[in-house]
Amino acid sequence: MSPTPAIGDPTSWSLDREIVLVRVLDAPRAAVFEAWTDPDAFCQWFGPAGFTCTVREMDARAGGRARFDMVHGDTTYTNRFDYLEVVTDERLVLDHGSDVDDDPNRFRVTITLDEQSDGKTVLTLRQLHPTAEHRAGAIGFGAVELGLQTMDKLAAHLGAA
């Protein structure tokens, strides 16, 4: 793997650099974790409404990488996850960007799964952007709305499983 540019100090969470999305899913956390780490399951739900997905590579382990394309109409968006931490059924930490080395717009994602006593799972997705300006650009692009659409698709996928 090529070296990746710094995200900033990931231990220094800052509201001006962060986007947080939370969803309660009617599924056990093992099923939610599998939806994030199994390439066949992942492309059944990942991406906003109207997008399809094709995984080219998925090695969901610390030091591993996922490469996938999201397609909307005639436009293909290449994506890459570089996995930093994988704790089965609990947490994923990854850097997300386009599928190019040294993507200056990549950001750190921390996904935590908290199982509730009723068998539901609270999914918390935290994006840490390199700068406040990157975060503002992501929000302007629709990161919150598109992220919530993606979580809707995940909920539907888990309900159909």
C-alpha positions as CSV (number, residue, x, y, z in Angstrom):
1,M,0.0,0.0,0.0
2,S,1.2,3.5,-0.8
3,P,1.6,6.0,2.1
4,T,-1.5,8.1,2.6
5,P,-1.7,11.7,3.5
6,A,-2.3,12.8,7.0
7,I,-5.9,13.2,8.2
8,G,-4.8,15.4,11.0
9,D,-4.5,14.3,14.5
10,P,-7.2,11.5,14.7
11,T,-7.1,11.7,18.5
12,S,-8.1,15.3,18.4
13,W,-11.8,15.1,17.4
14,S,-13.1,18.5,16.5
15,L,-16.7,19.4,15.8
16,D,-15.6,21.7,13.0
17,R,-14.0,18.7,11.2
18,E,-16.6,16.0,12.1
19,I,-19.9,14.6,10.7
20,V,-21.8,12.1,12.8
21,L,-24.7,10.0,11.6
22,V,-26.6,7.6,13.9
23,R,-29.2,5.0,13.1
24,V,-30.9,2.3,15.2
25,L,-31.2,-0.8,13.0
26,D,-33.6,-3.7,13.7
27,A,-30.9,-6.3,13.4
28,P,-28.2,-7.9,15.6
29,R,-24.8,-6.3,15.4
30,A,-23.2,-9.4,13.8
31,A,-25.6,-8.9,10.8
32,V,-24.8,-5.2,10.6
33,F,-21.0,-5.9,10.8
34,E,-21.4,-8.6,8.0
35,A,-23.2,-6.1,5.8
36,W,-20.2,-3.8,6.1
37,T,-17.5,-6.5,5.5
38,D,-19.0,-9.1,3.1
39,P,-18.5,-7.9,-0.5
40,D,-21.8,-9.5,-1.7
41,A,-23.8,-8.0,1.1
42,F,-22.1,-4.6,0.9
43,C,-23.1,-3.9,-2.7
44,Q,-26.7,-4.8,-2.0
45,W,-27.1,-1.6,0.1
46,F,-24.1,0.7,0.0
47,G,-24.6,4.1,-1.6
48,P,-27.3,6.7,-1.7
49,A,-30.7,6.2,-3.4
50,G,-30.3,5.6,-7.1
51,F,-26.7,4.3,-6.9
52,T,-25.4,0.8,-7.6
53,C,-22.2,-0.6,-6.3
54,T,-19.5,-3.1,-7.5
55,V,-16.8,-4.3,-5.3
56,R,-13.4,-4.9,-7.0
57,E,-11.6,-5.9,-3.8
58,M,-12.5,-6.2,-0.1
59,D,-10.1,-7.3,2.5
60,A,-11.7,-6.2,5.7
61,R,-8.9,-6.5,8.2
62,A,-6.4,-4.0,9.8
63,G,-4.0,-3.2,6.9
64,G,-6.5,-4.4,4.3
65,R,-8.2,-2.5,1.6
66,A,-11.6,-2.3,-0.2
67,R,-11.9,-0.9,-3.7
68,F,-15.3,-0.4,-5.1
69,D,-17.3,1.7,-7.6
70,M,-20.5,3.5,-7.0
71,V,-22.5,4.2,-10.2
72,H,-25.2,6.7,-10.8
73,G,-26.5,7.1,-14.3
74,D,-23.4,7.3,-16.6
75,T,-21.1,8.4,-13.8
76,T,-18.8,6.1,-11.9
77,Y,-17.3,7.1,-8.6
78,T,-14.2,5.0,-7.6
79,N,-13.8,4.5,-3.9
80,R,-11.2,3.0,-1.5
81,F,-11.3,2.0,2.1
82,D,-8.0,1.5,3.8
83,Y,-8.8,-0.4,7.0
84,L,-6.9,0.7,10.1
85,E,-8.8,-1.2,12.8
86,V,-11.3,-4.1,12.6
87,V,-13.0,-5.4,15.7
88,T,-15.5,-8.1,14.7
89,D,-19.1,-7.1,15.4
90,E,-18.0,-3.9,17.2
91,R,-15.9,-1.4,15.3
92,L,-14.4,-0.5,11.9
93,V,-11.9,2.4,11.5
94,L,-10.9,3.2,8.0
95,D,-9.8,6.0,5.7
96,H,-12.3,6.6,2.8
97,G,-11.5,8.4,-0.4
98,S,-11.4,7.9,-4.1
99,D,-9.4,5.0,-5.5
100,V,-6.2,7.0,-6.0
101,D,-3.0,7.2,-3.9
102,D,-2.6,10.4,-1.8
103,D,-6.3,11.5,-2.2
104,P,-6.3,14.9,-0.5
105,N,-10.1,14.6,0.1
106,R,-10.0,11.3,2.0
107,F,-11.3,11.2,5.5
108,R,-11.3,9.0,8.6
109,V,-14.4,6.9,9.3
110,T,-15.1,5.2,12.6
111,I,-18.1,2.9,12.7
112,T,-19.3,1.6,16.0
113,L,-22.0,-1.0,16.6
114,D,-23.7,-1.1,19.9
115,E,-26.2,-4.0,20.4
116,Q,-29.2,-3.2,22.5
117,S,-31.0,-5.6,24.9
118,D,-33.9,-5.8,22.4
119,G,-31.6,-7.2,19.7
120,K,-31.4,-3.9,17.8
121,T,-28.1,-2.2,16.9
122,V,-27.1,1.4,17.2
123,L,-24.8,2.2,14.3
124,T,-22.7,5.4,14.8
125,L,-20.7,6.6,11.8
126,R,-18.2,9.3,12.5
127,Q,-16.4,11.1,9.7
128,L,-13.3,13.1,10.6
129,H,-12.3,15.4,7.7
130,P,-8.7,16.7,7.4
131,T,-9.9,20.4,7.8
132,A,-13.0,22.3,8.6
133,E,-13.1,23.4,4.9
134,H,-13.1,19.8,3.8
135,R,-16.0,19.0,6.1
136,A,-18.0,22.1,4.9
137,G,-17.4,20.9,1.3
138,A,-18.6,17.4,2.1
139,I,-21.8,18.9,3.7
140,G,-22.3,21.1,0.7
141,F,-22.0,18.1,-1.5
142,G,-24.8,16.4,0.5
143,A,-22.8,14.1,2.8
144,V,-25.4,14.1,5.5
145,E,-28.5,13.6,3.3
146,L,-26.7,11.0,1.1
147,G,-25.3,9.2,4.2
148,L,-28.8,9.0,5.7
149,Q,-30.1,7.6,2.4
150,T,-27.3,5.0,2.6
151,M,-28.4,4.1,6.1
152,D,-32.0,3.7,4.9
153,K,-30.8,1.3,2.3
154,L,-28.8,-0.6,5.0
155,A,-31.9,-0.8,7.2
156,A,-34.0,-2.1,4.2
157,H,-31.3,-4.7,3.4
158,L,-31.1,-6.0,7.0
159,G,-34.9,-6.1,7.1
160,A,-35.0,-8.3,4.0
161,A,-32.2,-10.6,5.2
